[in-house]
């Protein structure tokens, strides 16, 4: 007895509806989005941050070491984090604010830029930066799921051995609010569906060259 095969037409119909749903969400007045001015300001900040070797680059890859410092390939300091810095960046950008490059170091040192939702006891012992989401503005606490339009995965292997270009590209995708969107937390999984994201981008222009 054969199991019934999936109908391509049905699958295509679902994909079309998901695309339409993404476009509908992008047009919804309750959808948090950035102003053009905020997008430009943050794009400039992220680009300048990459070039400023005195500042560490935040990397969304950790193994009980969030907030600590890792010397990367080429000598650049890297700081493992979870998704908290991205949530902070989108929330601040949405408010219309953009810190200066000179302010980033102070924000990290004083914990006003989060590196984790919460630090374990062991992480806190080793951490150079200890900012957590409970003390910073963010998206989760307001009931949103933040996702990235272009994936931010850095791949496997030792963080210290990752090519400089790969880390810089990862950081740019990870921290750029222009590469982010939010959806209600109750339907968080929808933000990971390609067709939904493509529909969203078809309206906003985000993700297009």
C-alpha positions in Angstrom: 0.0 0.0 0.0 1.5 3.3 -1.1 1.4 6.4 1.0 -0.3 9.3 -0.9 2.1 11.6 -2.6 2.1 15.3 -1.9 0.4 17.4 -4.5 2.7 20.0 -6.1 -0.2 22.2 -6.7 -1.2 22.2 -3.1 2.3 22.9 -1.9 2.5 25.8 -4.4 -0.7 27.2 -3.1 0.6 27.2 0.5 3.8 28.9 -0.7 1.7 31.6 -2.5 -0.4 32.2 0.6 2.7 32.5 2.8 4.2 35.0 0.4 0.9 37.0 0.5 0.9 36.8 4.3 4.4 38.2 4.4 3.4 41.1 2.1 0.3 41.7 4.2 2.3 41.9 7.4 4.7 44.4 5.8 1.8 46.6 5.0 0.1 46.3 8.4 0.3 49.6 10.4 1.1 47.6 13.6 4.2 46.1 12.0 7.3 47.8 13.6 9.6 49.1 10.8 12.5 51.5 10.5 12.5 54.9 9.0 14.7 55.5 6.0 16.8 57.8 8.1 17.4 55.1 10.8 18.3 52.6 8.2 21.0 54.8 6.7 22.3 55.8 10.1 22.6 52.2 11.3 24.1 51.0 8.0 26.8 53.6 8.5 27.4 52.7 12.1 27.8 49.0 11.4 30.2 49.6 8.5 32.3 52.0 10.6 32.2 49.5 13.5 33.7 46.8 11.3 36.5 49.1 10.3 37.2 50.2 13.9 39.6 47.4 15.1 39.6 49.0 18.6 36.1 47.7 19.1 35.2 44.0 19.4 32.9 42.3 17.0 29.9 40.6 18.4 29.3 37.0 17.1 26.2 35.0 17.5 27.9 31.8 18.5 28.5 30.7 22.1 29.3 27.7 24.2 28.9 28.8 27.8 31.1 31.8 27.0 28.8 34.8 26.3 30.4 38.1 27.0 34.0 36.7 27.1 36.7 37.8 24.6 38.1 35.5 21.9 41.1 36.6 19.8 40.0 36.0 16.3 42.0 35.3 13.1 44.0 38.4 12.4 43.9 39.6 16.1 40.4 41.1 16.2 38.6 40.7 19.5 35.4 38.7 19.1 32.6 38.5 21.8 30.3 35.4 21.7 26.6 36.4 22.3 23.1 35.1 21.8 20.5 37.0 19.7 20.2 39.8 22.4 22.4 42.4 20.7 20.3 42.1 17.5 17.1 42.6 19.6 18.6 45.7 21.2 19.8 47.1 17.9 16.4 46.8 16.2 14.6 48.3 19.2 17.0 51.3 19.4 16.9 51.8 15.6 13.1 51.6 15.7 13.0 54.4 18.2 14.9 56.6 15.7 18.1 56.6 17.7 21.6 55.5 16.6 24.6 55.6 18.9 27.8 57.0 17.7 30.8 54.8 17.1 32.5 56.5 20.1 29.5 55.4 22.3 29.6 51.7 21.5 32.6 50.9 23.8 30.8 52.7 26.7 27.5 50.9 26.0 29.3 47.5 26.1 31.4 48.3 29.3 28.4 49.6 31.2 26.0 46.8 30.2 23.7 49.0 28.2 24.3 46.8 25.2 23.3 43.2 26.0 25.4 40.2 25.1 23.0 37.6 26.6 19.4 37.0 27.7 21.1 36.0 31.0 24.6 34.9 32.0 25.3 31.6 33.8 27.5 31.7 36.9 30.4 30.4 34.9 29.9 32.8 32.1 29.8 35.8 34.5 33.1 34.7 36.0 34.8 34.9 32.6 32.9 37.7 31.0 34.4 41.0 30.0 31.0 42.3 29.0 28.0 41.5 31.2 25.0 43.3 29.7 21.8 41.3 29.8 18.4 41.9 28.2 16.6 42.6 31.5 18.6 45.9 31.8 18.3 46.9 28.1 15.6 47.8 25.6 14.7 45.0 23.3 12.0 43.3 21.3 11.2 40.1 23.1 9.9 41.8 26.3 7.3 43.6 24.1 6.0 40.3 22.7 7.9 40.1 19.4 10.1 37.5 17.8 13.0 39.0 16.0 14.4 37.2 12.9 17.0 37.9 10.3 16.1 38.2 6.6 19.5 36.9 5.4 20.8 34.1 7.6 23.6 34.9 10.1 25.0 31.4 10.6 28.8 31.4 10.8 29.4 27.7 10.2 31.3 25.3 12.3 34.8 25.1 13.6 36.8 27.2 16.1 35.7 30.8 16.3 39.3 31.8 16.6 40.1 30.2 13.3 37.2 31.7 11.3 38.4 33.8 8.3 38.3 37.5 9.0 36.0 38.2 6.1 33.5 35.6 7.2 33.3 37.1 10.7 32.9 40.6 9.4 30.2 39.5 7.1 28.5 37.6 9.9 28.7 40.6 12.2 27.2 42.9 9.5 24.2 40.6 8.9 23.8 40.0 12.6 23.8 43.6 13.9 22.3 45.5 11.0 18.6 46.3 11.8 18.1 46.6 8.0 18.5 42.8 7.9 15.8 42.2 10.6 12.1 41.9 11.0 9.8 41.1 13.9 6.6 39.1 14.1 4.3 38.4 17.0 5.9 35.9 19.4 2.9 33.6 19.2 3.6 32.9 15.6 7.4 33.0 15.9 8.1 30.2 13.4 6.6 32.1 10.5 9.6 34.5 10.5 11.8 31.6 9.5 9.8 30.6 6.4 11.4 31.7 3.2 8.2 32.5 1.3 6.9 34.7 4.1 10.2 36.6 4.2 10.1 37.0 0.4 6.6 38.4 0.6 7.7 40.8 3.3 10.7 42.0 1.3 8.6 42.4 -1.8 6.8 45.3 0.0 9.6 46.8 2.1 12.4 46.4 -0.4 14.6 45.1 2.5 17.1 42.5 1.3 17.2 43.9 -2.2 20.2 45.5 -3.8 
